[in-house]
Amino acid sequence: MIGTGTGKGADATFGVIGALFKDAAIYGMSLVNAGSVIQEMAAALTQLFTAGRIKAIVSRSYPLAEAPQALADLVAGRVFGKLVLIP
């Protein structure tokens, strides 16, 4: 499973040929029109996190004073997963 976000913009690229050779199935989704079910989805995800069935991948934690560096790392694509700012 591969997830992509829009931290670096709305466009993402990957090697299509490799996916085709592996007979991969590619699915996509957008939450643009999901406004009416966002709360339901958030509740379901919260239950999965609480039960330990899924977890967030934390790339790096930064002190709040280093928020500009955290943003620079995110925009530059130097992270995989989430960034955490610690107050």
N, C-alpha and C positions, 0 to 999 in steps of 0.2 A: 504494500500500500504506500502510495506517495501522496503527501498533502502539500499544497502550495498556497501561499497567501499573497497578499499584495503589498508587502513591506517594501519591495523594490519597484512597485508599479503594477499595472494590470496585466502585463504580458509576461509569459514564462515560456521557455524553450526546453526541449529535451531531444534526445536522439531517437527519432521515430523508427529508423531502420532497425535498431536493436530491439525495440518493442515488437516490431513486426516479425522478426526472426524468432522471437520467443512466443509468438502467437498470443500476445498479451491482450487482455481486454482493457479498454480505457473508458472510464466513466468520469463525468464531470457534473458539478453542481454549482449553483449560485444561490446566494441567500438574498439576492436583490428583491425578489417578490415574496419572501418568506415572512414578512412582517407579522402576519397573523399567528404564526406558529413558533416564533422565536422563543417566547416564554416557555412553551411546552418542551421545545428542544433543550433549552437551558436546564430545565428541571430534570429531564432524562439524563443529560450529561453529568449534572451534579450528582445524581444517584450512582452513576457508573464510577465517577471519581471517588466518591465516598466509599464505595464497596471495593475499591482497589482494582476494578476490572479494566480501567484505562488509566493512563498517567500522562501528564504533560512532560515533554522533553525540554529541560532547561539547559540552554546552551551556556549561559553565564549569568552570574549575579554581579550587580554593580552597586556601590554606595550611591545614594541619591545625588550626592554632589558630582558624581561622574555621569549623570544623565546625558549630557551632550556627547560624551564618548560612546555611550550605549547606543544612542541614536545614529551616530556616525558608523558604528560597526554594523548596525542593522541595515542601513541604507547601502553600505558598501558590500553587503552580502557575506560578511565574515562570521555569520552565525548560522547555526542549524537548530531550530527549536525556538524556545521562548527566551526572552531576556527578562530578568527580574531586577527591579530597583528596590533597594533596601533603605528605608528611612533612617 
